[in-house]
Amino acid sequence: VQSHKSFIGGGYKSYIRQSPNSVIVGGTLNTIDHYWHNKKVNTIIAGYGNTIRSNDTASSAGNYGGEYNTIGGGLYNEITGSVDWSFIGGGSYNKIRTLKDLQYVTYSTIGGGQHNKISISSYGGIFSGEKNSISASSHTVIIGGQENGISNCDFSSILGGRNNRITGSGQPGEKTADVFIIGSNIELTNPSNNTTYT
């Protein structure tokens, strides 16, 4: 432990650096590691190879990220970049992250599953499933399924199924919103707002 008022309760080869008031309860090779001092109150409960790590440069919001994040367990899950107040419950190879400098994520959740990713997206979640992704979207949810994706689309959902995709407009002032998919193999590009597709 290289942090003030932080604690590792057990396990093997886990460490905390520059993250005060943080906890690793158990597990193996779990890491809470920050480039900047006082990135605080992060928690890893258990599991193997899980990581919480902040950016080394500020986001567009002036935030380096890395506070109030939790990983419940699982295998090789990651919360990295300018990310705050986010949660991965378990599963394996799940990621909540920013992809480069000047980006920020807050209040995002992955419940479980494997190879699910949330990138540059706040106030949303992936509850389970495999290889689902949310990118550049806000207040957006994927309940489960396989290889479903939402990008550049706010206040939208995919309820399950597989091979569904919503790709909205990324142009300023033209953001796609309120689009919903129930089913499988539905691919939408710049769909109409306030629409449900089945």
C-alpha positions in Angstrom: 0.0 0.0 0.0 1.4 3.4 -1.0 -1.6 5.5 -0.1 -2.9 7.3 3.0 -5.7 5.5 5.0 -6.0 2.7 2.4 -6.2 -1.0 3.2 -5.6 -4.4 1.6 -7.4 -7.1 3.5 -5.8 -10.2 2.0 -5.1 -12.0 -1.3 -1.8 -12.1 -3.2 0.3 -9.4 -5.0 -2.4 -6.7 -5.0 -1.4 -3.0 -4.5 -2.8 0.5 -4.0 -0.9 3.6 -5.1 -1.9 7.2 -4.7 -5.5 6.5 -3.9 -6.4 7.5 -0.3 -9.3 5.9 1.6 -9.3 3.0 -0.9 -9.7 -0.8 -0.3 -8.8 -4.1 -1.8 -10.5 -6.8 0.2 -8.9 -9.9 -1.4 -8.1 -11.7 -4.6 -4.9 -11.8 -6.7 -3.1 -9.2 -8.8 -5.7 -6.5 -8.2 -4.6 -2.9 -8.7 -5.7 0.6 -7.8 -3.1 2.9 -9.3 -3.2 6.6 -10.1 -0.8 9.0 -11.7 -2.0 11.9 -9.5 -2.3 12.2 -5.8 -5.6 12.1 -3.9 -7.6 10.1 -6.3 -9.7 8.7 -3.5 -12.2 6.1 -2.4 -11.9 3.3 -4.9 -12.7 -0.3 -4.1 -11.9 -3.8 -5.5 -13.7 -6.5 -3.5 -12.0 -9.6 -4.9 -11.2 -11.4 -8.2 -8.1 -11.7 -10.3 -6.2 -9.0 -12.3 -8.8 -6.3 -11.9 -7.6 -2.7 -12.3 -8.8 0.9 -11.4 -6.5 3.5 -12.9 -6.8 7.2 -13.7 -5.5 9.3 -16.6 -2.1 11.1 -16.4 -3.7 14.1 -18.1 -6.9 16.0 -17.5 -10.2 15.5 -19.3 -12.1 18.3 -21.1 -13.9 18.7 -17.8 -10.6 19.3 -16.0 -10.9 16.0 -14.3 -8.3 13.3 -14.1 -10.8 10.7 -13.1 -10.2 7.8 -10.7 -12.6 8.5 -7.8 -15.4 6.6 -6.2 -15.2 3.6 -8.5 -15.8 -0.1 -7.6 -15.1 -3.5 -9.1 -16.9 -6.3 -7.2 -14.8 -9.2 -8.5 -14.3 -11.3 -11.6 -11.4 -11.6 -13.9 -9.4 -8.8 -15.7 -12.1 -6.1 -15.4 -10.9 -2.5 -15.8 -12.0 1.0 -15.0 -9.5 3.3 -16.6 -9.0 6.9 -17.6 -11.0 9.9 -16.6 -13.8 7.8 -14.9 -15.7 8.6 -11.7 -18.6 7.0 -9.8 -18.6 3.9 -11.9 -19.1 0.2 -11.2 -18.3 -3.3 -12.6 -20.0 -6.0 -10.6 -18.1 -9.1 -11.9 -17.7 -11.1 -15.0 -14.5 -11.0 -17.1 -12.7 -8.6 -19.4 -15.2 -5.9 -19.0 -14.1 -2.3 -19.4 -15.3 1.2 -18.5 -12.9 3.7 -20.0 -12.0 6.8 -21.8 -10.0 6.2 -25.0 -7.8 9.4 -25.0 -7.2 12.7 -23.3 -10.0 15.3 -22.9 -12.7 12.7 -22.4 -14.7 12.0 -19.2 -17.1 9.3 -17.9 -19.3 9.3 -14.8 -22.0 7.1 -13.3 -21.6 4.1 -15.7 -22.2 0.4 -14.8 -21.4 -3.0 -16.1 -23.2 -5.7 -14.1 -21.4 -8.7 -15.4 -20.9 -10.9 -18.5 -17.7 -10.8 -20.5 -15.9 -8.5 -23.0 -18.5 -5.8 -22.5 -17.3 -2.2 -22.9 -18.5 1.3 -22.1 -16.4 4.1 -23.6 -16.8 7.8 -23.3 -20.4 7.3 -22.0 -22.0 8.5 -18.8 -25.2 7.6 -16.9 -25.7 4.3 -18.7 -25.1 0.6 -18.3 -24.7 -2.9 -19.7 -26.3 -5.4 -17.3 -24.9 -8.6 -18.7 -24.2 -10.5 -21.9 -21.1 -10.8 -24.1 -19.3 -8.4 -26.4 -21.8 -5.6 -25.9 -20.7 -2.0 -26.2 -21.8 1.6 -25.6 -19.7 4.5 -27.0 -20.2 8.3 -27.0 -23.7 8.1 -25.6 -25.5 9.2 -22.5 -28.3 7.7 -20.4 -28.2 4.5 -22.5 -28.7 0.9 -21.6 -28.1 -2.6 -23.0 -29.9 -5.2 -20.9 -28.0 -8.2 -22.3 -27.5 -10.4 -25.3 -24.5 -10.7 -27.6 -22.6 -8.3 -29.8 -25.1 -5.5 -29.4 -23.8 -1.9 -29.7 -25.0 1.7 -29.2 -22.9 4.7 -30.3 -23.6 8.4 -30.6 -27.2 7.9 -29.3 -28.7 9.2 -26.0 -31.6 8.0 -23.9 -31.8 4.7 -25.9 -31.9 1.0 -25.1 -31.3 -2.5 -26.6 -33.3 -5.0 -24.5 -31.4 -8.1 -25.6 -31.0 -10.4 -28.6 -27.9 -10.4 -30.7 -26.2 -8.5 -33.5 -28.2 -5.3 -32.9 -26.6 -1.9 -33.5 -27.7 1.7 -33.1 -25.4 4.2 -34.7 -26.5 7.8 -34.4 -25.3 11.1 -35.7 -22.3 12.5 -33.9 -22.7 16.0 -35.4 -23.2 18.8 -32.9 -26.9 19.7 -32.5 -27.9 16.5 -34.3 -27.6 13.9 -31.6 -29.8 10.8 -32.1 -32.0 10.0 -29.0 -34.8 7.9 -27.7 -34.3 4.8 -30.0 -35.2 1.3 -28.7 -34.6 -2.2 -30.2 -36.4 -5.4 -29.2 -35.2 -8.3 -31.2 -32.1 -9.5 -33.1 -30.1 -8.6 -36.2 -31.4 -5.0 -36.4 -28.8 -2.5 -37.6 -29.8 1.2 -37.5 -27.8 4.2 -38.9 -29.0 7.6 -38.1 -32.5 6.3 -37.1 -35.5 8.5 -36.4 -35.8 9.8 -32.8 -38.5 8.5 -30.5 -38.8 5.2 -32.3 -39.0 1.5 -31.2 -37.7 -1.1 -33.7 -38.6 -4.8 -33.5 
